[in-house]
């Protein structure tokens, strides 16, 4: 099973970017998302940003993932 996760863009140098989630950073591709800037959130699947997210949407998703983690 694959899971798409919200990541905050730390650095963008198209077509590459550095995303951060849970204190970990990852190099990702941003080919599919236009005009990504540091500080913005994106949904990342298999190393590719597939869409932008609002801050509120991303933080809600992150809270939900932490709740699931705490239940395991």
GUMI-804475 format. One record per residue (C-alpha): x, y, z; residue number from 1. Coordinates in steps of 0.02 Angstrom, whole numbers, plus 50000, padded with zeros to 5 digits. Example, Ala and Ser with C-alpha at 12.3 -4.5 7.8 and 13.67 -1.06 7.14 Angstrom:
<recs>
<rec <50615; 49775; 50390>; 1>
<rec <50684; 49947; 50357>; 2>
</recs>
This chain:
<recs>
<rec <50000; 50000; 50000>; 1>
<rec <50062; 50173; 49958>; 2>
<rec <50024; 50328; 50058>; 3>
<rec <50034; 50510; 50006>; 4>
<rec <50097; 50626; 50143>; 5>
<rec <50095; 50814; 50171>; 6>
<rec <50269; 50890; 50166>; 7>
<rec <50326; 51069; 50192>; 8>
<rec <50441; 51135; 50057>; 9>
<rec <50607; 51190; 50131>; 10>
<rec <50699; 51227; 49970>; 11>
<rec <50639; 51232; 49789>; 12>
<rec <50751; 51222; 49636>; 13>
<rec <50635; 51154; 49500>; 14>
<rec <50615; 51017; 49455>; 15>
<rec <50685; 50967; 49626>; 16>
<rec <50641; 51021; 49802>; 17>
<rec <50677; 50974; 49982>; 18>
<rec <50524; 50930; 50084>; 19>
<rec <50509; 50907; 50273>; 20>
<rec <50390; 50798; 50372>; 21>
<rec <50405; 50743; 50552>; 22>
<rec <50580; 50816; 50567>; 23>
<rec <50646; 50716; 50419>; 24>
<rec <50692; 50790; 50250>; 25>
<rec <50678; 50711; 50079>; 26>
<rec <50725; 50762; 49904>; 27>
<rec <50567; 50765; 49798>; 28>
<rec <50518; 50808; 49620>; 29>
<rec <50397; 50952; 49590>; 30>
<rec <50367; 50926; 49404>; 31>
<rec <50179; 50907; 49425>; 32>
<rec <50149; 51061; 49534>; 33>
<rec <50167; 51239; 49471>; 34>
<rec <50256; 51378; 49564>; 35>
<rec <50303; 51289; 49726>; 36>
<rec <50386; 51402; 49854>; 37>
<rec <50476; 51368; 50019>; 38>
<rec <50352; 51367; 50164>; 39>
<rec <50211; 51292; 50061>; 40>
<rec <50141; 51118; 50089>; 41>
<rec <50122; 50986; 49954>; 42>
<rec <50055; 50809; 49949>; 43>
<rec <50199; 50690; 49910>; 44>
<rec <50175; 50517; 49836>; 45>
<rec <50320; 50406; 49782>; 46>
<rec <50441; 50552; 49788>; 47>
<rec <50333; 50669; 49681>; 48>
<rec <50232; 50819; 49740>; 49>
<rec <50060; 50791; 49665>; 50>
<rec <49966; 50945; 49728>; 51>
<rec <49979; 51095; 49843>; 52>
<rec <49890; 51101; 50011>; 53>
<rec <49837; 51247; 50117>; 54>
<rec <49923; 51263; 50286>; 55>
<rec <49759; 51219; 50373>; 56>
<rec <49732; 51065; 50266>; 57>
<rec <49911; 51004; 50291>; 58>
<rec <49910; 51031; 50480>; 59>
<rec <49743; 50940; 50494>; 60>
<rec <49816; 50792; 50398>; 61>
<rec <49972; 50791; 50505>; 62>
<rec <49867; 50791; 50665>; 63>
<rec <49765; 50646; 50596>; 64>
<rec <49922; 50545; 50554>; 65>
<rec <49990; 50575; 50730>; 66>
<rec <49826; 50513; 50805>; 67>
<rec <49838; 50353; 50703>; 68>
<rec <50020; 50330; 50755>; 69>
<rec <49972; 50348; 50939>; 70>
<rec <49840; 50214; 50921>; 71>
<rec <49962; 50084; 50854>; 72>
</recs>
